[in-house]
Amino acid sequence: MMSRDYGADTMRTIGHILLLAWLLSASTACRSVYPDQSMSRSFNGTSAEHSANRASSNSPAVDESLPSEATTIWPGRWGFEQITPSTAVGVIAPLVHPISELRKAHLSRFHTLRTGETEYADMSLLAQGLQIDRPYQFKPEGPGSYVFVHRPPVNESEPDQDSKSDSNDEPDLAFKFISAQIAGLSKTGDELQEQLELERTWFTYRKPTKDRKPIGTILLMPGMFGTPEGVIDGMERYFRSQRWSVLRMLSHPSRFTQRQQYAVPEGSDAAVASEIASYFDTRAAEAAYAASSALRYVHEQFPDQESKPVVLLGMSGGAMILPTVYMYDPDLYDAGILIAGGGNFLEINVRSNYAAWIDAIDLDADPSDLEVQKLEKPRLKALTQMYLDRSKLDSLHTAASMHDVPVLMLHASADKAVPASTGDALYEALGSPERWVYPVGHELIFAGLPLQTAKIEKWMRAQVIESEKLND
């Protein structure tokens, strides 16, 4: 496959102009729940009922016909100790308020989301959907998480400047994927209760503009915290103008950036590497579970779209998880586009110049000191390799699943946010697919993306639309 380099002077001039424009645009206790066992199973035709049926039809028991690795590689969720590819492990809940009334919230390292009516309702939907009627305790998202909360406009005559999107462009569908992880057990008297961690992922779906018949669907996964929002808005509008439907993950799953701190005293490196591998695998898996359920939900609502091609498009953090999303439910996707992505999640986390902004992980070489002590570089390098050796779902491992589908990479050779060397490693793991290389950094590749959008759309069309016509 070819790797195409663009001239430095041209890209730098365009990039500086567009970067300026882009920058200008740019309670903590567990709650106990005792489900009403007489509660009706009817969800008034919403997707939660369908998800319940799918969940109950996917037995958590081990399928002996599958390789043993297939039953263990995907981290468990509430109701599912063993997960096999494409299993529905959560429910879809349509949003009841306009998307324009969603407010983004990045929780600080000291902040846990307050448990409110929405959280109780989400857990109730999940319990019903999974047909679980035993008591449980749950916590909403914790420090470092990224969530969307409802905030009605202060003055109905004035638009909310902090809203997610233009209220005049409400999506055809707006919904969230809900799941939970078992964090432990607690005992109340003689009764054991599961302690759960609620997790959610928000989506919108828009059909092509002017009510034209869609030729396919783009599942668009953004960078961290839904960035770069203005660029993504423009790409979504263009793709829809070219008759693509767009299923947009508004941000990574809510706990994807939940803050973790690891004490790494001398002699503990291997054990900590295993712990980190489990943590990152769980985060990447949640994105795969959410994407699979979201796309299947869209196909349920619009059955005519199920036979149309689907392209996975990931940006930055979205590109980092794209191979794992693909591997979980490969029959859903026909091609992949990765923009400024990379592999080895731990290496990216410790080397990224965005690490302090994202603030998701700390490695403390001396937990006896009041201040976090950084690991020395040789030890840190060894730890990142130990992590990779133990991970199952890092993109460097899951990339091989995409060797038989069309893949395009856009790569910034001076990237420091997702270090360029990690992008090179992912390129090799993907089997050296077609790659467009730009001699710029992370910010400038996205600043220049509006000028590449038509070219990207042309590539998609050639791979999954024209190729279908040739095969007919």
N, C-alpha and C positions, 0 to 999 in steps of 0.2 A: 504494500500500500504506500501511497505517497505522503510525504511530510512536506508541507509548503511553508516557506518563510516569506514574510512580508517586509518590505523595506523599512528600516528604522526611522528614517527622516519622515516619510509619509505618515507612518503610524503615530509618531511622536507629536507631529503637528495636529493631526486629527484628535489625538488623545487628549492633549492639553486643553483644546477647545471644549471637547465634550465632558471632560472631567469637571471643568468649572461649572458647566450646566448641571451636571449630575449632583455635585456637592450642594448647589443652591436648592435642588429639589429634595436633594436628599433628607386564723386561730390554730395553734400548732398541735393540739392533742388529737389522738384518734377519736373518731366518732363511732359509737356503736349503733348498729342498725338491726332491727328485728323485722324481717320482711313479713308482710301480711300474707299468710299462706292461702287466704281466700281470694287474693287479688286476681283479677281477671288476666288471662294471658293475651287478650286481644289488645293490639296496639293501634287500632283504628286504621289499619292499612299502611302504617309507616314501616320503614325498612328494618326497625328493630325486630319486628316479628319475623321477617324473612331471615334476618341474621340468626335468630334463635333457632329456626328450623335447620339452617345450614350448620350451626354450631353443634346441635344435638345429633346431626347425621354424621359428623366427623368424630368418631370415637377417639378418646385420648389414649386408648390402649395401643400397645405396640403392634404394628402390622408386620408380621414375620416375613411377608413377601418383599419387604423393602430392605435395602442394606442397613445394617445397624447404625451407621453414621447418620442416615437420613432421619432417624427417630430421635437423635440426640443433639444435632447441630443447632436446632432452633430453640432458643430459650423459652421456657414454659410461661404460661400466663394463668390467671385465675380460671379454674375449670379445665385446664389442659396441662397435665404434667408432661406429656409427650406431644410434640407438635410436628406434623409432617407438612411438606410444602403445600401451599394454597389453603390450609385450614383456616376457617373463620374463627378468630379468637376474641372477637369483640363485637360491638354493635355500631350501627350507623344511626345517628340522631339528627334529623333535619333541624336547622336553626329556626327558632320561632320569631326572631326579630330581624329586621333588615340588616344586611351586611354592613351598611353604612353606619350602623350603631355599634359596631365592634370596636373596642379599644385594645390596643396592644399593651402588654405589661411584662417587662423583664424584671423578675423578682431579684432583689439584691441578695447578697450572700447571708443576710441576717433575716430574711423575710420568707415566711411560708404563707401560701394563699389561704385566706380565711374561708372556712367551710360555710357555704351559703346554700340557698335553695337550689341553685343550679347544680352544685356538686352532689347534693342528696338526690336530685332528680336523675342525674347522669348515672350514679351508682345504682339506683333503682332500675333504670332501663337496662343496665348491663346485667344485673342479677336476673331480671326477668328474661332477657334475651338468651342467657346461658342456662336458664331453667334451674337456678340455684335459689333455694328458699331457706337455707340455714342462716343463723345470725352471723354477722361479720362486723369488723371495725375497719375504718378506712381513713386515710389521710389524703388531702389534695396535694397539689404540686408544691415542692419545697424550694429552698434557696437556689437561685440561678436559673430556675425554670422560666419558660416563655409561654405565656397564655394570652388568650383573647377573652375579654370580659365585656358584658353588655353595658353600654352607657347611652341612655337616651339623650337626644339633643337638649341642651339647656333651654333654648328658645326655638320652637318649631319653625319660626319664620326665618331662621338663620341656619345655614349648614354647619355641621360640626367639623371644624378644621382638623380634628384628630381622628376622623373616621377612616376606615380602611379604604373605601372607594367612593366614587361618585354615586350618590343615591339615585341618579338618573340612569345608571348602568347596573342595576341589580342583576345578579346572576340568575341563570335558569334553575340552578340548584345551589344551595348553601347548606353545609352539614358538617358534622364532626364524627370522627371515629373514636370510640370509647373502649378502653381496656383497663385491666388492673393486674398488678403483680402481687404475689404473696410475699410479704416482707417478714412474716413470722407468725407466732401464735401467742395469744394471751389467755389467761385463765381468770374467769369471773365466777367465784364459788367453785362449783364442780364442772362448770361449762368452759370448754375451750372455744375460742373464737379466732378466726383467721384475721391477721392484720394485713390490710391491703393498701396498695399505693395506686391511686387513680391516675390515669394518663389519658390525654386527649390530643387529637390532631385535627385541625380545621381545614376545610376544602371549599372551593367554589367551582362551579362548572358553567361554562358559557358556550352556547352554540355559535356557529358562524354568523357574521353580520348579515343584515338584509334578509334574514330567514332563508338563506340558501341551504341546500342539502349538504351536510358535511361529508368530506372525503375521508376523514379519519380523526383520531383524537391524539392530542399531545398531553401527556401527563408531565406537568412542569413542576420541578422541585427546586426551590430557591436556595440562596445562600443562607447563612445563619441569620435568624431573626427576620426572615422574609426579604432580605436584601439581594440586589439593589432594586428597591421597589419601583422607582420611576422607570428604570430600564425594562423591568419585567412587564409593567403596564403597557409600555409601547410595543414590546414583542407580542404580548397577548393580543393586542388590537390588530397587529399586522397579520398574525397567523389566522385570526378569525376572518379577516378580510379575504384571505386566500382559501376559505372554506374549510378550515380546521376547527374542530371543537377543542376547547382548552379546559382540562381538569387541572386546577392549580392548588397545590399544597401551599397554604398560606405561610407556613413555617414548618420547621422540623417538629416532630412530636414534642409535647410540652416539657418532658423531663430530659430531652436530649442534651441540654446544657446544664442540667442540675449539678450544683457544685459538689465536687468530691475532693477530699484531701487524704493523701496517703502518706503515712509515716514509713520511711524507708531506712531504718537503721542498718548498720553493717550486718551482712549475713542474711538479710530478709529479701534480697532482690528477686529471687525466683518466685517466692510466694506472692510478693506484691505484683509481679508481672502477671501471674495467673489471675489475681483479683482484678487487675485493670483490664485484662483480656475479656473476662466475663462481663465487666461493666460495659465496655464498648460494644461487645457482641449484642448485649441486650438492647442498647440504644439503636444500633443499626437494624436489628430485627424489628423493632417497633415501627420504624419507618416502612419496612417491607410489609408488615401486617396491615398498616394503615393504607398504604398505596393500593395493595391488592383488594382490600375490602371496598375502598372508595371507587375504584374502576369497575368492580363487579356491580356495585350499587348503581352507577351510571348506566351500565348495560341493562340492569333490571328496569330502570325508569325509561330508557330509550332502547328497546330491543333491536331496532334497526341498526344500532351502532356496533353491536357485538361482533359482526362479521367484518367490520372496517379495521384497517391497520391502526396500531397504537405505537407512538414514538415516545420513549422516555427521554426527557431533557432535564439535565441537572446542572446547576450553577454552583461553583465553589463547594460549600458543604453539601449541596444537593448532588453534585457530581461525585463527591467522595463516597456517598452511600449508594450511588446508582447501580453498580454491579450486584450489590447485595439485594437491593429491591428487585432487580431482574431475576436473580437466581431463585428467589422464593416462589415466584409464580411465572415461570418463563413462557408459558403458553399464552399469556396476556399481551406480550410485547413483541414488536417486530423490528425495532431498531433502537439505538441509543446514541445520545449526543451528550458529551461531557465537556463543560466549559470551566477551565481553571480548576480541575479536580486533582486529587492525588491519593496515594495509598500509604498505609502505615499510620493509622489514626493517632497513635501516641506520639510518633515523631512530629506529625503536623501540629499537635497540641502544644508540644514543648518548644518547637522552633518558630511557630507563626508569630509574626509581628502584631497579630490581633489577639494574642493570648490573654493579655491583661484586660482587653475590652470584653472578650467572651467570658473570662474568669470562671472557667468550668472545672479546672483541675489544678491541684498543687501537689508537688512531690517534696516531702520534707525529709532531708537527710539526717536531721537531729531533732527529734520531737521533744527532747528535754529543754531545748531553747525556746524562749518566748516568740522569737521571730522564725519564720520559715527559712530553713537553710537549703539552698540549692545543691543538687548533686553535681559533682565534678563531671566535666564533659566526657571523659572515658567511661565512667560508670553510667552516665545517662545514655550514652550510645549503646552500651551493652544491655541496658534495661529495655530500650526500645526494640532491640532484636529479640530479647527474651519474650517480650509482649507478643511480637509478631509470630514467634514460634508456637505460642499457646493460643492465639486467636483462631477462631474458625470462620468468622464473618467479616474480617477486614477485607476491604476491596481488593487487596493484592491476592487474596485467596479466592474470592468469588468471581474475579474478572474472567477466569477461564471459562465460566459458564456462558460467556458472550462471544466465544470464538466463531460461532456459526451464524451470527446475525450482523447486519451492517452497523458499524460503529464509527462515529466521527468525534475527534477530540479537538478542542481549541485550547492552545497552550500558550501561557505567557512565560517566556524564557527567563525573565527577570523577577518572577513571582516570589514574594517573601511572605505573603499571607498563607498560601498553600505552597510551601517551598517548591521551587521548580523541579528539584531533584526527585521529590515525591511524585510529581506529575510524570516525570520520565519513567519512574518505576512502574506506575500504573499503566502507562503506554505499553511497556514491554509485557506486563502481565495480561493485557488485553490482546496480545498477539500482534502488536505494531499495526494498528488499523490506520485509516486515513487520518492525518493530523495537520492542522493549520497552525503554524507557529508564529507568534508575534513577539518582537523584541521589546517587550514592555513589562510592567509590573501588574499586580493583581487589579488595582484600581483602573488602570488605563485599558486593560482588555475589556472591562465591562463598560467603560466610558465610550469605547469605540464599537461596542456591540450593535448599536442601532444601524451602523453602516454595513454590518455583516448579516443582519437578520434575513434579508431577501435571499442571500446566498445560502444561508442555512436552510431556509424553506425549500429552495430549489434542490438542495441535496436530499432532503427528506422525501420530496416528491419523486425524485429519481429512484430512490431506494425502495420505497414501499408502495408507491402508486403506479409509476411506469413499469416497474418490474412485475407487478400483478397483471397488468395488461398484456405483457409479453408472455406470461404464463397461461393466460386464458385461451 
